[in-house]
């Protein structure tokens, strides 16, 4: 169970609009046995998908999420992957 006061960490990625793109992105977290709080995806025209994956910071550290973002960048389907850190006031 997650803490109600925990700050959310987010990964935002732009990937090709390939049928398996979201699965390949989520597999990076499955390997680490981490389940996202939220997954949001939307099409950006015909060629791309914007995915935002949110995690509880009690389950994953910012450093691990940065590592996963770097791994996501290595996927041939990924155009960009960045970590969106919580605001300083949200973590207090």
N, C-alpha and C positions, 0 to 999 in steps of 0.2 A: 504494500500500500504506500502511496506517495504522501509526502508531507504536504499539508495545505499551503505552507508558507515558502515552499521551495521555488526558486527561480527557474524559469524555463530557458533551456539552451536550444538554439535553432540552427539548422543547416538549410541553406537555400541553394538550389542547384538549377541550372538550365541544361536540359538534356535534349537529345534528339527525340522526335515524336516516333519512337520505335516501340512496338508492342511490349517488348521486354525491358524497356529502359527503367521504369520505376522499380521493377523487381530486382534488377541488377544493383540499383542504388540502395535499396532496402537490405540486400544481402550483406552489405558492409556492416550493418548493425546486427543482423542475425548471427553473424560469425562471433560477435562479442556478447551474444545472449542478452541483448537490450531491445526492449519493445518501446516504440515511440508513443508519446502521449497523443499526438495528432500528426496526420499526414494530409497535406493539402496539395493538390495538383491542378493546374489549369493549362489549357492549350494556348500557345502563343502562335497563332496562325496555323499553317499546315505543317511546319517543319520542327517546331520545338515545344517542349513542356517545361513549365516552371514548377518545381517541387519545393515545398517547404516542410521540413520534418522537425518536429518539436519533441524535446526530451526533458525529463525532470533532472535537475542537476544533482539530485541524490543518487541517481543511477549511472550518470556519466559525467566525467570531469570535462572541463573546457579543453584541456590538453588532448584528451582522447578524441574529442569531437574535431579538433583541428587536424589530428592525424587521419581521421576518417575523411575529412574534407580533402586532404592531400591525396588519399587513395582514390577518392571519387574523381579527382582531376585526372588521374591516370586512365580512367575508363575511356575507351574510344567514343562513347556516346555523349560524354560530358563536355559542354562548352565552358561552363564556369561552376564552381562550387565554393561557397563562402560560409563562414560561421558568423551568425548574428548573435552577439553577446547581449545578455540582459542589461538593462540600465542599472547604473550604480545604486540607485534608490530601491530597485526591485530586489536586490540580493540582500539587503539589510533586514 
